[in-house]
Structures are given as C-alpha cells and as structure tokens.
Amino acid sequence: MLQHKAYEYRIYPDKKQETLIARTIGSSRYVYNHFLELWNKEYEETGKGLTYFACSKLLTKMKRDPETVWLCEVDKFSLQNSLRNLSDAFSRFFKGQNEHPQFKSKKSPRQSYTTQLTNNNIAVSGNYLKLPKLGLVKFAESQEMKGRILNVTVRRKPSGKFFVSILCEEEICELPKTDSAIGIDLGITDFAVMSDGTRNDNNHFTRQMEERLRREQRKLARRALIAEKIGIRLSEARNYQKQRRKVARLYEKVANQRNGFLNKLSTEIVKNHDIICIEDLNVKGMMRNHKLAKSISDVSWTSLVSKLQYKAAWYGKEVIRISRWFPSSQICSECGHKDGKKPLHVREWTCPVCHAHHDRDVNAARNILAEGLRIRALTLGS
C-alpha cells in the first residue's frame, strides 16, 4: 500500500545559503501574517473569509508591487505553501478541530518553510541535496530514502542547526499477523504497563538533565540582565545568543532521547501485536495539576499514541482508543466487580468478591484490553 513517510536529515548550508534560508522563512512568515490579517478583516466585514485561490491571486500582485517585489527573490513554493497552511488552519477552525489561527512570530522556536517537487528541482546527489534556490546543500544521509519525493520542509532549530524533512510516497508492506492483542496502561512511575505484565520504565529524560539545564538557564538569565544594563538588544548580544544556543542544544538532546525511546517502543508494540488498546487520556486537563505537570510533560503520552496510530496504519494493525471515563483502575479484571476509586499511592489491592490480588497498573491494562475488544466486537457486529 502506498503511504506517506518523512525522512529527516541534518543539512550543512554555507553562509550564503543560511542567509537565503532565513530570508525564505521570513518571507513565508510575512505572507502568512499578511493574509491572516486580510482574512480577519474580510470576515469582520462580510461574515465570510477568503479562499486559497483568492489569496494566491493577491500574492501574484504583491510580487509586482515595488514595495513587496522582494518576495520574488525567495522560493515561490514556500510562499504558496504558507497560503495553503493558512487556508487549512481556517478550515480546521470552522470544523471545530483547532483554535483560531494566530500570527506567527520570528521569536517562535519553530522556524521553517516547505517547498514542492517540480521539474526535478529536488534531488539527491551523493552527499548533497539539491533544493530550489539554494542549489546543492551538504547533508548527512543517516538513513536510506525510498519512494517518490513529494515535498521538503527546511527547518532552523533554536540550537542553530538546520534540518530537512523529506516527505516521500512509498510502498510499505504490512507486517505478518501475530494473532495477539494487548492493552496498555500509561503512567508516570512506569511509562507503559502491558496487559501481559510487561513494564516499560519511565526514563525521565528531562529530570536527568534538570540540574545542568538549571545551571545553564541561570547563566542565560544573568547574560540577559547584563545586556539590559549595557543597553544592548538581546538579538545583538553575542554572549547571550551563544548561551541561548547552548541551552537550546540541551533541550534538543532531551527531545531526541525521548523521541528515540518512543520510536523504538511504538515499533516493538506494533510488530508484536495486531490489536492495541490504549486509553484516550485528557493530557491537557491533567497538566493543570501543578504537582504532576512536569512529570506528565516529560513522559509524552500523546506522542506515543500518535506514533502507534500512524505505524499501525502503515503496517496493517489496529489501535482502539478507550474512553477517558472508563474506570480501568476500579474494576476487578477477574470477576468484573467495581471496587471504587483508589488514591494514587495504592499500587496493589485485593478484590473483596473473588479475592484476586491485583497490581493496580496490570489490572488496569487488562481491563483496557477487555474494553477494547468489546468495542471492536460491537463495531464489527454492526
């Protein structure tokens, strides 16, 4: 089956290419913000927004305007994709899938633009990647790319490193069936507990780096104060910017460690099980608990669920999400007796009806599995 798969590589642009990347990112942001303002005004005046095609015609006129003719100097597809992103954001907003589109800031940690493949303007040549306007850019081919290239997203991370994400369309074969189903209970002490009793430890990647991060962030704050006293803007304070990149590299290392762990775990689960039952957690609501917010953000439950879903779609497996209101920790997985809520410090309990002794997390995972299989049977039956 043809699927979309993205490959990420680090690139090493020269100074001239770095400048052009920065200009392209800035131009894409300008186009997005300019048309977002027009869209908002049109909606206030007429009750209807603009369309992608209307914005595209206006963009063509902007390129001929002496005040904005500089838009012609960057990759045209990056500007068109900004309009597409804006149009998609409004479509999702009107469907109730996300909040109203916001203006983009040059201070945002996410700085990128997307370009399209056309007339062989994107290609791999040895250790170099050919990109529109940039020409040949040196890159580290850390994994073999397969399939037909669709588009490329160029990113500049807060650490100052540059990456490309290449979206390809390729044939992905389904994995062999294992006739196995698993329930997963997500937690903080143990990251994921399976219905078969397997436990996956929470590596606490942020906590492991916490002391070093705290020390480097204090240095960053001091350098910001020094720059303020001298009267230098932070964007021009070289010592501040040097320390800011150092802090960003530490956060990037934590994110890479976590992402590697989640990729390995999700791939292992999908390979070994045909049906995966997992809770639909209200992570945003749980983050309001200030005592647990840092631990919850460190474990990245949402990221694991997302990876399980797209890998299951690739490899012919099935993910069933259980309602967040399902009382998985209150039900005896042996006899079905509902024993009521239990405080978090209660990790084991004995059912008063069948006298089965339960590990809280394993019992919850088994109940999640049973509920998932019940929902699946109802769905297939209907």
N, C-alpha and C positions, 0 to 999 in steps of 0.2 A: 504494500500500500504506500502511495506517495504521501510523505509527511514533510512538514517544515521543521528544520533543525538549524540551530545557530551555533557557530563556532567562534570563540573569542581568542584573539591573538594580541600580543603586545606589539606595537609598532614603534620605530625609532626615527621620527622625522627630523630633518635638518632644520636650522633656524628659519630659513625661508618658508619651509613647509609648516613649521609651527605657527608662524605669523599668519599664513593663509588659513590654517585650521581655526585659529582664534577669530579671524575676520568672518569666516563662514558661520561659525557658531553664533557670533554676534549679529550677523545679518539675519540668520534664521530666527533668532530671538526677537529682533526688531519687527520682522514680518508678522510673527505670531502675535506680539503685543499690539501692533498697529491695527490688525484686522480684528482682534478681540475687542478693541475699543469701538471700531466701526460696527461690529456685530451687536454690542451692547446698546449703542445709540439707536441702531435700526430697530431693535426690539422694543426700546422705550417709546419710540415714535409711532411704530406701526403695529406692534404686538407680534411681529414676525421677525425671525432672524435672517441672515444672509445665507447663501449656499456656497459650496466649494467653487462651483463654476463662475459665480458672480465675483468672488474674491480673486480667482485666477485671472479674470479679465482686467480687474483693477490693478493687479500686480504687474501685468504687462505694461499698463500705462505708467506705473511708478518707475519702471526701468527706463522709460523715455523722458521722465521728468528730470531736469537738471539738478534738482535738489536731492534726488534719490537714485541718480544714474549709477552710483557706486554699487548698487545691487547686482549690476551686470558682471562685476568682477569676480563673483563667487559662483560656486556650482549651482546651476539653476534648479536641479532636482532637490537640493536641500531646502530651497525656498518653497517649492511646490509641496514638499512633504510636511513643512510647517503648517501650511494651509490644510492639508489632509488631517493632520493631528488635531487642529483646532475644530474642524468640521466633525470629526469623530468624537471629540470631547463634548461638543454640544449635543450630538445625537444620544450619547450615553446619559447626559444630564437630563434631557427631556424624557428619557425612558426610566429615570429614577435610579440609574445604575451608579452614578457618582455625583459629586458636588459640582457647583458652577465652575467653569474654567477660570483659573487665576492667571494674572500676569506673571511672566517669567522674569526672574532676577539674575543678573550676572554674578551675584554672590552665591547662587544656589550651587550645591555640590554636584548636581547633575548638569553637565555641560556637554552637549552632543549635537550632531546633525546626521541625517540619513540621506543617502544618495541611491539612485536606482541603476541597475544594469541596462545599458542600451548600446548597441553598436560596439560591443566588446570593449567598453570603457573601464571595465573592472576585470582584472585577470591576475593570475599568479605566475610570476616568472622567477624561478629559483628561490632566492631568499628575499625577493622583492614583491610587493603588492602594487599593482597599477590601479590608481584611483583618479577619478575625474578632477581636473585642475591641478591636483597635487603631483601627478606623474608617478614615478616609481618611488615607493617608500619601503625602507628596510623593515622586515618584520620577522618575528620568531615563530616559526611554524611548529607549535608544540604538539599538534595532532593533525592527522591527515584529513583534509577536507574532501567530502564526497558530494555528489549531486550537482544540480544546476544552481548557480548563484542567482539570487533574486534581488537582494539589496545589501548595502553595507552601512552600518552605523559607526561613526567615528566618535570616540569619547575622550575627553580630557578629565582625568580624575583629580581630586583635590591634592593628591600627592605630587602632581606634576607629570605623571606618567600618561602615555597615550595608548589607547586600545581600539581595536576594531572588532565589531561583532558582525560576522558574515552570515546572512540568512540564506540557507540552501533548501532546495526541494529535492528530496532523495527517497529512494525506495528503502523502507525499513520493514524488515521481516518480523512477523510475530514470533514470540518465544514459545517453546514447547509447553504444552499444558501440564500442570503438576497435579491437578485434581485436589488442590489444597486451598483452604480458606483461613484467614487469620483476622483476629480482632486486635486493635491497637489502642491502648490507653496512654494518652500523653500526660506527662507530669514534669515536675521540676527536679525532684531528687533523682529519679530515674527518668531519662528523657522519653523513652518509649518502652512500655511493658506489653509483651505479646500474650495472646490467649494461650499459647503453648508453654508459658512460663519464662520465655527468654526476656532478658532485661538489657537495655542499651543505656549505658551511663550518660549522664549529662556532663559534657566536658568543661562547661563553664569557661569558655574561651575568653570572654571579657574579664571575668574575675581573675584569671591567670595573669592578665596583662594590666590589671587595675592599678597596682602600685606604680608601675612605670608610666602609665597614662597620666596618673595624678601628678607625678613629678614633672613630666614634660608639659602638661597643661598649666601648671603653676609658672613655669618659665615663660610660656606663651603670654599669660596674663601680665607678668612683670614687664615683658618687652612692649606690650600694648600700652602700659602706663608710661613707660619711658618715652615712647613715640609721641604720646599725647602731651607730655610735659615739654618736649622739644618743639612740638607744633608740626610734626610730620604726619601726613595721612598714612594710614596703615597699608594702603596699596603701594606706597612708595618706601615704606620702612623695610629695608633689606633684612635686618636681623629678625624682625617679626615674621616676615614671609618665609624665611629659612626655617624658623621654628614651627610655623604653621604647617609647612610641608612635612616636617618630621613627625608631628602629631598625626597628620593625615595618613602617613605611611604605617603608623602603628594601628590605626583603625582599619586600614586596608588589610593588614596582616590578619587581624582578628576576623574580618569578614571572609577572607579567603580560607582560613582554617575551618570556619563554621560551614561555609559552602561546600568544601571538600568532604567534610563529615556527612552532611545531609545528602550529597550526591551518592556517596558510597552506600549509605543506609537505605535510601529510597530504591536504588538499583537492586540491592540484595533482596529487599522485600518483594519487588515486582517480579524478579526472576524466580523466586521460590513459591509464590502464591498466585492463584488465579483470581481469587476474590479477596479484597482488602476492605475491611470495615473499620471506620475511624470516626471519632467524634467531630461534630461541627462546632468548634469552640468559639465563644464570643471573646476573642482576644482583646478587642478594643475596650470592652466593658471590664474585663479582668485587669487591664492596665491601670484602671482607676484606683486599684488597691495599691497605695504607695509603698506598703511593706513588701509587696511581691513584684512590683512593676519592673525593677531592674532584672530580676531573675527570669521573669516572663519574656522580656525583650531579648535576653541572652539566648534562650532556647530556640526561638524561631520556629514555633509550631506551624504557623501559616506557610512558611517556606517549604517545610516537609510535605504538607498536604498538597501544595501546588506541584511539587516535583513528582509526587506519587500519581497525581491526576494526569499530567501530560505524558509520563512514562508508561502508565497503564494504557493510555490511548495509542501510543506508539506500538506497544508490544502485545496488544490484544488481551489485556487484563481488565479487571473491573474494580472500580473504587466506589464503595457505598458509604455515604456520609450520614451519620446518625444525628438526630435532633439534639441540640444542646440541652434540652429539657429532659432528656431521657435519664432516669435515676440509676445510672450504671453502678454506682458505689453503694446503693441502698438495697439491692436485690440479691438474694442468695442464688448463685448460678446453679446450684444443685436442685433445689426444690421450688424456687421462684418466690419464696417468702420475702416481703418487703419489710426491712428492719428499721427504716427511718434514717434520717440524716446523722452523720457522724462527723465530729471535728477532725481537722486535718492531722492531728497528732495520733489518731487511732489508725494504725497501719495493719492490724490484724483483728479479726473478730470471729465469733462462733455463732452460727445460726441457731436460734432458740427452738426451731421446729425440727430440723433434720440433724442438728448438732455437727454439721460440717464446719471444719475450721478453714477460714479463708485468709489469704493475703489480699489486702484491700485492692491493690492495683491489678493483680492477676484476675481476681474475681470480676473487676470492672471490665477488663479486656474480654473475658468470656461472655459477659452479658452484652457487650457491644457486638461481638461476633454473632450471638444468637439473634439479636435485634436486626442486624444487617441481613442475615439470611432470611428472617421472617419478612422484611420489607421486600427483598428480592423475589421471594416466592409469590407475594401478593401482586407485585408488578408483572411477573411472568404470567400469572394466572389471569390477570385482567387483559 
